[in-house]
Amino acid sequence: MVAVCLGNPYKLQYKWQQLCEELAGLLKKSLNGETVRVYSTMAKPALGPEDVMVYVVPNEEMGRVAEHFDVRDGGNALGCTFTGEKSASEVYIDSEYAGEKLPPDYVAKLIWHEIAHNKSRLGNHKMHRGHGLLQAFVRSRDGLTSDDIKFMRKHIHAQVRQWTGGFDFGAPP
């Protein structure tokens, strides 16, 4: 079984159930009938060797991964991944439209993209290509391509140690 933990260190109010369902739907296309469990947590999880974790935070300025590993992208990045001894991924749900949060179906695509970086351990220059969810800037209208599905199928079971230190910062004031 593939398990994806969505870390919520800021205890954000969001459509978590819908987000989990959207992401599970995207991942199932690469799993050949295997089970996928997608869940959110506000506490440091216990992860198995094939599990992956993605932090869901308001923006890059509040990013746990961006800050801890100094991987701030600036510009219009909607997520980042650090691949090292332990990998760490995060996505940003605040949009630039009057403080509105990005919709769950779009955030699920961004999370899928960061999981692809995390599990393949590939940086931007080696992973970003073509169309679909492997391209550099995933848009809300983009969808999975057959290449995306094959890519994730190849990497989803990789045993990549995950950084869970994003819960060690403490809650914001």
N, CA, C and O of each residue as an XYZ file, in Angstrom:
692
protein
N       0.839     -1.182      0.000
C       0.000      0.000      0.000
C       0.884      1.247      0.000
O       1.888      1.312      0.710
N       0.503      2.209     -0.788
C       1.180      3.497     -0.819
C       0.478      4.425      0.169
O      -0.749      4.530      0.162
N       1.258      5.099      1.023
C       0.683      6.056      1.974
C       1.308      7.424      1.754
O       2.526      7.560      1.644
N       0.455      8.428      1.691
C       0.886      9.815      1.534
C       0.355     10.599      2.721
O      -0.851     10.637      2.968
N       1.264     11.220      3.449
C       0.899     12.042      4.598
C       0.988     13.509      4.195
O       2.022     13.969      3.712
N      -0.097     14.230      4.395
C      -0.117     15.671      4.151
C       0.058     16.359      5.501
O      -0.853     16.374      6.328
N       1.238     16.925      5.705
C       1.544     17.567      6.975
C       0.919     18.948      7.069
O       1.050     19.766      6.158
N       0.244     19.198      8.168
C      -0.442     20.470      8.399
C       0.105     21.113      9.678
O      -0.611     21.202     10.675
N       1.383     21.569      9.658
C       1.980     22.094     10.887
C       1.355     23.395     11.380
O       1.484     23.731     12.557
N       0.684     24.128     10.503
C       0.046     25.385     10.902
C      -1.412     25.195     11.324
O      -2.103     26.163     11.640
N      -1.869     23.953     11.329
C      -3.256     23.647     11.714
C      -4.257     24.474     10.901
O      -5.203     25.053     11.434
N      -4.008     24.503      9.596
C      -4.835     25.279      8.677
C      -6.223     24.679      8.527
O      -6.385     23.458      8.526
N      -7.210     25.531      8.401
C      -8.554     25.105      8.029
C      -8.563     24.988      6.511
O      -8.196     25.935      5.815
N      -8.974     23.847      5.998
C      -8.952     23.621      4.556
C      -9.894     22.466      4.250
O     -10.394     21.809      5.163
N     -10.130     22.224      2.992
C     -10.975     21.104      2.553
C     -10.103     19.848      2.467
O      -9.838     19.336      1.379
N      -9.660     19.359      3.637
C      -8.696     18.261      3.688
C      -9.237     16.971      3.090
O      -8.527     16.296      2.344
N     -10.462     16.621      3.397
C     -11.032     15.375      2.873
C     -11.073     15.402      1.351
O     -10.702     14.426      0.699
N     -11.518     16.504      0.791
C     -11.571     16.627     -0.666
C     -10.173     16.577     -1.263
O      -9.964     15.940     -2.296
N      -9.211     17.243     -0.626
C      -7.834     17.218     -1.109
C      -7.295     15.791     -1.107
O      -6.683     15.362     -2.085
N      -7.514     15.057     -0.028
C      -7.044     13.668      0.059
C      -7.667     12.809     -1.034
O      -6.981     11.992     -1.647
N      -8.946     12.985     -1.281
C      -9.632     12.213     -2.323
C      -9.107     12.565     -3.713
O      -8.897     11.675     -4.537
N      -8.897     13.839     -3.980
C      -8.373     14.270     -5.288
C      -6.989     13.675     -5.537
O      -6.719     13.156     -6.620
N      -6.109     13.752     -4.529
C      -4.756     13.226     -4.681
C      -4.772     11.709     -4.842
O      -4.042     11.168     -5.672
N      -5.588     11.027     -4.066
C      -5.693      9.570     -4.199
C      -6.131      9.200     -5.609
O      -5.615      8.241     -6.183
N      -7.067      9.940     -6.170
C      -7.524      9.678     -7.533
C      -6.410      9.820     -8.554
O      -6.321      9.020     -9.485
N      -5.558     10.826     -8.393
C      -4.427     11.005     -9.310
C      -3.419      9.869     -9.162
O      -2.932      9.336    -10.160
N      -3.108      9.501     -7.932
C      -2.095      8.469     -7.696
C      -2.560      7.084     -8.123
O      -1.754      6.285     -8.600
N      -3.842      6.786     -7.961
C      -4.366      5.459     -8.315
C      -4.108      5.113     -9.773
O      -3.990      3.937    -10.119
N      -4.020      6.106    -10.619
C      -3.802      5.856    -12.045
C      -2.433      5.242    -12.314
O      -2.215      4.667    -13.381
N      -1.511      5.356    -11.365
C      -0.172      4.787    -11.517
C       0.031      3.513    -10.707
O       1.134      2.966    -10.702
N      -0.992      3.030    -10.028
C      -0.797      1.964     -9.047
C      -1.286      0.580     -9.449
O      -1.176     -0.349     -8.649
N      -1.809      0.407    -10.627
C      -2.239     -0.926    -11.068
C      -3.131     -1.630    -10.051
O      -2.927     -2.809     -9.759
N      -4.105     -0.927     -9.517
C      -5.059     -1.539     -8.603
C      -4.637     -1.599     -7.150
O      -5.416     -2.039     -6.305
N      -3.419     -1.169     -6.835
C      -2.979     -1.152     -5.439
C      -3.764     -0.109     -4.651
O      -4.371      0.802     -5.213
N      -3.731     -0.271     -3.356
C      -4.400      0.669     -2.461
C      -3.495      1.865     -2.198
O      -2.276      1.729     -2.093
N      -4.108      3.032     -2.094
C      -3.380      4.232     -1.695
C      -4.125      4.857     -0.519
O      -5.352      4.946     -0.518
N      -3.373      5.278      0.462
C      -3.956      5.973      1.616
C      -3.378      7.378      1.640
O      -2.162      7.554      1.720
N      -4.244      8.373      1.570
C      -3.828      9.770      1.665
C      -4.532     10.353      2.884
O      -5.755     10.276      2.996
N      -3.767     10.929      3.786
C      -4.343     11.476      5.008
C      -3.591     12.743      5.410
O      -2.454     12.961      4.994
N      -4.237     13.566      6.218
C      -3.584     14.768      6.732
C      -3.381     14.623      8.235
O      -4.115     13.905      8.914
N      -2.368     15.321      8.735
C      -2.079     15.267     10.165
C      -1.529     16.610     10.636
O      -0.882     17.333      9.879
N      -1.798     16.926     11.894
C      -1.262     18.135     12.513
C      -0.146     17.803     13.500
O       0.297     18.667     14.257
N       0.309     16.546     13.492
C       1.378     16.104     14.390
C       2.383     15.272     13.603
O       2.062     14.733     12.544
N       3.588     15.172     14.124
C       4.639     14.409     13.452
C       4.196     12.958     13.298
O       3.881     12.302     14.291
N       4.168     12.446     12.066
C       3.700     11.078     11.834
C       4.823     10.048     11.946
O       6.005     10.385     11.881
N       4.432      8.807     12.112
C       5.346      7.676     11.977
C       5.182      7.185     10.545
O       4.087      6.788     10.145
N       6.249      7.210      9.784
C       6.176      6.862      8.363
C       6.880      5.547      8.087
O       7.903      5.237      8.698
N       6.325      4.775      7.159
C       6.956      3.550      6.704
C       8.006      3.852      5.646
O       8.126      4.996      5.207
N       8.773      2.841      5.227
C       9.880      3.064      4.293
C       9.461      3.567      2.909
O      10.247      4.244      2.246
N       8.247      3.253      2.461
C       7.792      3.717      1.146
C       6.843      4.908      1.242
O       6.393      5.422      0.218
N       6.536      5.349      2.456
C       5.607      6.469      2.629
C       6.269      7.772      2.196
O       7.494      7.897      2.191
N       5.438      8.728      1.837
C       5.933     10.049      1.448
C       5.123     11.098      2.192
O       3.938     10.916      2.472
N       5.797     12.206      2.507
C       5.140     13.279      3.238
C       5.302     14.582      2.474
O       6.380     14.885      1.963
N       4.224     15.348      2.403
C       4.257     16.675      1.788
C       3.596     17.639      2.772
O       2.451     17.445      3.178
N       4.335     18.675      3.144
C       3.764     19.712      4.007
C       2.868     20.609      3.170
O       3.188     20.933      2.027
N       1.749     21.004      3.746
C       0.825     21.941      3.109
C       0.831     23.190      3.988
O       0.339     23.174      5.116
N       1.393     24.265      3.452
C       1.584     25.496      4.226
C       1.017     26.678      3.445
O       0.759     26.565      2.247
N       0.823     27.818      4.124
C       0.188     28.943      3.430
C       0.971     29.467      2.228
O       0.396     29.648      1.155
N       2.275     29.714      2.390
C       3.059     30.329      1.313
C       4.537     30.036      1.540
O       4.925     29.463      2.558
N       5.352     30.440      0.571
C       6.782     30.151      0.652
C       7.436     30.821      1.865
O       8.339     30.250      2.476
N       6.985     32.025      2.212
C       7.555     32.721      3.364
C       7.348     31.928      4.654
O       8.149     32.030      5.584
N       6.287     31.149      4.708
C       6.001     30.324      5.886
C       6.407     28.869      5.653
O       6.068     27.992      6.448
N       7.123     28.619      4.580
C       7.506     27.266      4.208
C       8.489     26.653      5.187
O       9.514     27.254      5.505
N       8.180     25.467      5.658
C       9.067     24.745      6.568
C      10.272     24.193      5.805
O      11.404     24.286      6.281
N      10.033     23.625      4.634
C      11.104     23.046      3.820
C      11.971     24.157      3.238
O      13.198     24.098      3.318
N      11.332     25.171      2.651
C      12.066     26.282      2.038
C      12.999     26.942      3.052
O      14.140     27.275      2.732
N      12.508     27.126      4.268
C      13.316     27.784      5.308
C      14.427     26.875      5.815
O      15.589     27.278      5.849
N      14.082     25.660      6.207
C      15.056     24.765      6.836
C      16.190     24.374      5.889
O      17.349     24.307      6.299
N      15.859     24.119      4.635
C      16.864     23.656      3.678
C      17.346     24.765      2.746
O      18.145     24.513      1.844
N      16.863     25.992      2.958
C      17.242     27.154      2.150
C      17.066     26.879      0.654
O      17.986     27.061     -0.144
N      15.870     26.442      0.305
C      15.556     26.158     -1.102
C      14.448     27.075     -1.606
O      13.592     26.658     -2.386
N      14.469     28.312     -1.161
C      13.458     29.270     -1.617
C      13.650     29.526     -3.103
O      14.753     29.803     -3.575
N      12.547     29.426     -3.819
C      12.577     29.603     -5.266
C      12.245     31.039     -5.649
O      12.649     31.514     -6.710
N      11.512     31.724     -4.789
C      11.076     33.075     -5.136
C      10.097     33.006     -6.285
O       9.583     31.934     -6.604
N       9.843     34.105     -6.890
C       8.958     34.111     -8.047
C       7.593     33.553     -7.735
O       6.995     33.870     -6.707
N       7.107     32.719     -8.630
C       5.741     32.209     -8.538
C       5.667     30.746     -8.140
O       4.688     30.073     -8.464
N       6.669     30.240     -7.449
C       6.674     28.828     -7.069
C       5.483     28.512     -6.173
O       5.124     29.293     -5.291
N       4.880     27.353     -6.417
C       3.757     26.895     -5.598
C       4.127     25.664     -4.782
O       3.262     25.004     -4.206
N       5.427     25.360     -4.738
C       5.905     24.239     -3.955
C       7.404     24.087     -4.115
O       8.016     24.730     -4.967
N       7.996     23.225     -3.286
C       9.417     22.916     -3.432
C       9.698     21.556     -2.808
O       8.950     21.066     -1.962
N      10.793     20.969     -3.250
C      11.258     19.695     -2.700
C      12.758     19.762     -2.532
O      13.471     20.250     -3.409
N      13.233     19.270     -1.404
C      14.652     19.116     -1.141
C      14.946     17.627     -1.157
O      14.262     16.848     -0.493
N      15.966     17.227     -1.916
C      16.370     15.820     -1.920
C      17.783     15.734     -1.356
O      18.735     16.238     -1.950
N      17.899     15.108     -0.235
C      19.179     14.921      0.430
C      19.141     13.595      1.159
O      18.484     12.656      0.710
N      19.846     13.508      2.291
C      19.793     12.275      3.084
C      18.347     11.933      3.414
O      17.937     10.773      3.370
N      17.587     12.969      3.747
C      16.137     12.842      3.894
C      15.513     13.826      2.920
O      16.001     14.946      2.764
N      14.447     13.417      2.270
C      13.762     14.312      1.336
C      12.631     15.030      2.051
O      12.068     14.530      3.025
N      12.310     16.216      1.542
C      11.257     17.026      2.144
C      10.548     17.801      1.044
O      11.189     18.385      0.170
N       9.222     17.802      1.095
C       8.417     18.494      0.084
C       7.353     19.345      0.758
O       6.901     19.047      1.863
N       6.962     20.417      0.063
C       5.858     21.243      0.545
C       5.177     21.928     -0.626
O       5.778     22.137     -1.680
N       3.911     22.275     -0.422
C       3.155     23.081     -1.385
C       2.519     24.240     -0.629
O       2.324     24.189      0.585
N       2.203     25.291     -1.391
C       1.665     26.528     -0.828
C       0.232     26.708     -1.306
O      -0.034     26.681     -2.508
N      -0.700     26.894     -0.357
C      -2.110     26.923     -0.748
C      -2.721     28.309     -0.833
O      -3.848     28.448     -1.308
N      -2.009     29.347     -0.384
C      -2.553     30.696     -0.546
C      -2.298     31.144     -1.975
O      -1.177     31.046     -2.474
N      -3.322     31.628     -2.618
C      -3.142     32.134     -3.978
C      -2.913     33.629     -3.924
O      -2.974     34.239     -2.856
N      -2.653     34.211     -5.067
C      -2.447     35.657     -5.141
C      -3.761     36.395     -5.333
O      -3.759     37.603     -5.565
N      -4.871     35.697     -5.242
C      -6.169     36.313     -5.484
C      -6.876     36.598     -4.169
O      -7.607     35.754     -3.650
N      -6.656     37.784     -3.640
C      -7.374     38.271     -2.457
C      -7.331     37.299     -1.276
O      -8.320     37.143     -0.560
N      -6.204     36.658     -1.080
C      -6.054     35.785      0.072
C      -6.804     34.472     -0.010
O      -6.859     33.735      0.974
N      -7.381     34.163     -1.156
C      -8.111     32.898     -1.318
C      -7.123     31.739     -1.376
O      -6.038     31.861     -1.945
N      -7.506     30.632     -0.790
C      -6.683     29.428     -0.883
C      -6.941     28.744     -2.225
O      -8.047     28.806     -2.763
N      -5.914     28.097     -2.753
C      -6.062     27.361     -4.006
C      -7.052     26.215     -3.807
O      -7.122     25.651     -2.715
N      -7.822     25.857     -4.847
C      -8.811     24.781     -4.714
C      -8.147     23.406     -4.583
O      -7.053     23.200     -5.109
N      -8.794     22.466     -3.889
C      -8.217     21.144     -3.637
C      -7.799     20.377     -4.891
O      -6.784     19.681     -4.867
N      -8.556     20.485     -5.988
C      -8.166     19.733     -7.183
C      -6.835     20.235     -7.738
O      -6.042     19.442     -8.246
N      -6.584     21.531     -7.648
C      -5.317     22.102     -8.113
C      -4.187     21.774     -7.136
O      -3.091     21.408     -7.560
N      -4.441     21.901     -5.849
C      -3.423     21.580     -4.848
C      -3.013     20.109     -4.967
O      -1.838     19.786     -4.787
N      -3.948     19.225     -5.262
C      -3.624     17.803     -5.454
C      -2.629     17.625     -6.598
O      -1.722     16.798     -6.504
N      -2.787     18.384     -7.664
C      -1.844     18.312     -8.793
C      -0.462     18.808     -8.383
O       0.550     18.230     -8.778
N      -0.421     19.873     -7.596
C       0.862     20.391     -7.110
C       1.540     19.378     -6.192
O       2.753     19.186     -6.265
N       0.765     18.735     -5.332
C       1.321     17.712     -4.444
C       1.839     16.537     -5.264
O       2.923     16.024     -4.984
N       1.084     16.103     -6.272
C       1.529     15.012     -7.139
C       2.899     15.363     -7.731
O       3.802     14.526     -7.758
N       3.046     16.598     -8.203
C       4.300     17.068     -8.805
C       5.448     16.986     -7.789
O       6.533     16.507     -8.120
N       5.213     17.447     -6.560
C       6.271     17.410     -5.546
C       6.592     15.977     -5.122
O       7.746     15.667     -4.827
N       5.594     15.106     -5.088
C       5.860     13.687     -4.814
C       6.753     13.106     -5.907
O       7.640     12.305     -5.615
N       6.534     13.494     -7.142
C       7.373     13.018     -8.250
C       8.831     13.425     -8.026
O       9.736     12.616     -8.232
N       9.068     14.675     -7.604
C      10.437     15.105     -7.270
C      10.981     14.278     -6.108
O      12.101     13.771     -6.171
N      10.191     14.145     -5.058
C      10.609     13.488     -3.829
C      11.000     12.034     -4.074
O      12.077     11.601     -3.664
N      10.137     11.289     -4.736
C      10.365      9.853     -4.922
C      11.415      9.552     -5.991
O      12.139      8.562     -5.884
N      11.505     10.397     -7.018
C      12.508     10.173     -8.069
C      13.861     10.751     -7.675
O      14.894     10.375     -8.229
N      13.845     11.684     -6.696
C      15.046     12.389     -6.250
C      15.676     13.188     -7.384
O      16.892     13.376     -7.430
N      14.834     13.653     -8.293
C      15.303     14.458     -9.420
C      14.972     15.927     -9.197
O      13.882     16.271     -8.740
N      15.924     16.780     -9.526
C      15.705     18.217     -9.451
C      14.949     18.725    -10.663
O      14.556     17.955    -11.539
N      14.754     20.026    -10.698
C      13.966     20.643    -11.765
C      14.490     20.343    -13.157
O      13.715     19.994    -14.047
N      15.796     20.474    -13.361
C      16.349     20.335    -14.711
C      16.221     18.924    -15.269
O      16.145     18.741    -16.484
N      16.195     17.932    -14.396
C      16.098     16.550    -14.874
C      14.669     16.037    -14.939
O      14.378     15.126    -15.714
N      13.771     16.606    -14.136
C      12.402     16.085    -14.119
C      11.442     16.878    -14.994
O      10.582     16.289    -15.649
N      11.568     18.183    -15.020
C      10.599     19.006    -15.751
C      10.714     18.770    -17.247
O      11.776     18.925    -17.850
N       9.571     18.385    -17.828
C       9.563     18.121    -19.268
C       8.128     18.046    -19.761
O       7.196     17.798    -18.995
N       7.980     18.263    -21.026
C       6.702     18.038    -21.695
C       5.541     18.792    -21.108
O       5.659     19.932    -20.659
N       4.411     18.115    -21.127
C       3.160     18.679    -20.646
C       2.742     17.926    -19.395
O       3.509     17.134    -18.848
N       1.545     18.172    -18.956
C       1.027     17.435    -17.811
C       1.611     17.916    -16.504
O       1.971     19.085    -16.366
N       1.705     17.013    -15.544
C       2.095     17.386    -14.194
C       3.593     17.297    -13.939
O       4.046     17.580    -12.830
N       4.369     16.910    -14.946
C       5.825     16.899    -14.806
C       6.469     18.176    -15.330
O       7.686     18.332    -15.229
N       5.690     19.085    -15.881
C       6.262     20.320    -16.413
C       6.636     21.272    -15.279
O       6.228     21.079    -14.133
N       7.410     22.294    -15.610
C       7.936     23.213    -14.601
C       6.837     23.950    -13.844
O       6.893     24.038    -12.617
N       5.854     24.473    -14.537
C       4.788     25.234    -13.890
C       3.454     24.550    -14.147
O       2.859     24.710    -15.213
N       2.996     23.800    -13.180
C       1.728     23.081    -13.290
C       0.596     24.086    -13.119
O       0.553     24.833    -12.142
N      -0.309     24.092    -14.075
C      -1.473     24.984    -14.027
C      -2.699     24.179    -13.617
O      -2.704     22.950    -13.695
N      -3.722     24.876    -13.187
C      -4.933     24.188    -12.726
C      -5.579     23.378    -13.837
O      -6.205     22.355    -13.560
N      -5.447     23.803    -15.079
C      -6.082     23.096    -16.197
C      -5.271     21.892    -16.683
O      -5.768     21.110    -17.493
N      -4.041     21.730    -16.210
C      -3.205     20.607    -16.635
C      -3.700     19.311    -16.010
O      -4.246     19.303    -14.907
N      -3.500     18.222    -16.733
C      -3.899     16.915    -16.235
C      -2.783     15.908    -16.415
O      -1.759     16.201    -17.031
N      -2.986     14.726    -15.877
C      -2.008     13.649    -16.025
C      -1.897     13.215    -17.474
O      -2.903     13.086    -18.171
N      -0.676     12.993    -17.923
C      -0.439     12.416    -19.241
C      -0.007     10.960    -19.048
O       0.264     10.530    -17.927
N       0.054     10.220    -20.130
C       0.519      8.831    -20.029
C       1.970      8.794    -19.548
O       2.352      7.875    -18.823
N       2.786      9.779    -19.941
C       4.169      9.842    -19.451
C       4.218     10.098    -17.947
O       5.051      9.526    -17.245
N       3.324     10.959    -17.453
C       3.248     11.215    -16.009
C       2.941      9.920    -15.263
O       3.588      9.598    -14.266
N       1.959      9.189    -15.750
C       1.527      7.949    -15.097
C       2.666      6.934    -15.073
O       2.899      6.293    -14.048
N       3.373      6.781    -16.186
C       4.509      5.851    -16.251
C       5.624      6.282    -15.297
O       6.224      5.451    -14.616
N       5.894      7.586    -15.255
C       6.938      8.119    -14.381
C       6.631      7.798    -12.921
O       7.490      7.298    -12.194
N       5.409      8.086    -12.499
C       5.039      7.838    -11.101
C       5.037      6.342    -10.803
O       5.462      5.931     -9.724
N       4.570      5.529    -11.733
C       4.566      4.077    -11.536
C       5.989      3.575    -11.277
O       6.200      2.685    -10.453
N       6.951      4.148    -11.979
C       8.351      3.742    -11.841
C       8.932      4.138    -10.478
O       9.780      3.427     -9.938
N       8.482      5.266     -9.921
C       9.137      5.817     -8.731
C       8.344      5.737     -7.429
O       8.932      5.906     -6.361
N       7.059      5.492     -7.470
C       6.218      5.628     -6.277
C       6.639      4.703     -5.127
O       6.427      5.043     -3.963
N       7.222      3.558     -5.428
C       7.611      2.619     -4.373
C       9.058      2.798     -3.905
O       9.550      2.004     -3.105
N       9.733      3.826     -4.394
C      11.106      4.076     -3.952
C      11.119      4.332     -2.448
O      10.253      5.027     -1.916
N      12.104      3.767     -1.779
C      12.245      3.988     -0.341
C      13.125      5.218     -0.134
O      14.349      5.157     -0.254
N      12.476      6.323      0.176
C      13.150      7.605      0.366
C      12.842      8.081      1.783
O      11.680      8.285      2.131
N      13.864      8.256      2.587
C      13.649      8.737      3.961
C      13.056     10.136      3.915
O      13.499     10.989      3.145
N      12.053     10.358      4.744
C      11.325     11.627      4.751
C      11.700     12.466      5.974
O      11.871     11.943      7.075
N      11.823     13.768      5.760
C      12.086     14.719      6.837
C      10.767     15.076      7.509
O       9.847     15.565      6.853
N      10.672     14.837      8.798
C       9.454     15.169      9.543
C       9.690     16.332     10.501
O       8.855     16.607     11.362
N      10.807     17.005     10.356
C      11.164     18.104     11.251
C      10.323     19.353     11.106
O      10.462     20.282     11.901
N       9.458     19.397     10.113
C       8.600     20.562      9.938
C       7.623     20.766     11.074
O       7.040     21.841     11.210
N       7.441     19.743     11.890
C       6.561     19.873     13.053
C       7.321     20.353     14.289
O       6.712     20.613     15.327
N       8.646     20.473     14.189
C       9.464     20.859     15.334
C       9.567     22.371     15.523
O      10.112     22.826     16.529
N       9.056     23.156     14.578
C       9.178     24.612     14.633
C       8.235     25.225     15.653
O       8.462     26.350     16.098
N       7.203     24.524     16.027
C       6.168     25.087     16.887
C       5.128     25.811     16.057
O       5.384     26.191     14.914
N       3.978     25.995     16.625
C       2.879     26.665     15.919
C       3.144     28.164     15.864
O       3.825     28.707     16.734
N       2.613     28.829     14.855
C       2.797     30.278     14.759
C       2.048     30.983     15.892
O       1.102     30.428     16.451
N       2.470     32.206     16.230
C       1.796     32.928     17.323
C       0.358     33.260     16.979
O      -0.346     33.864     17.788
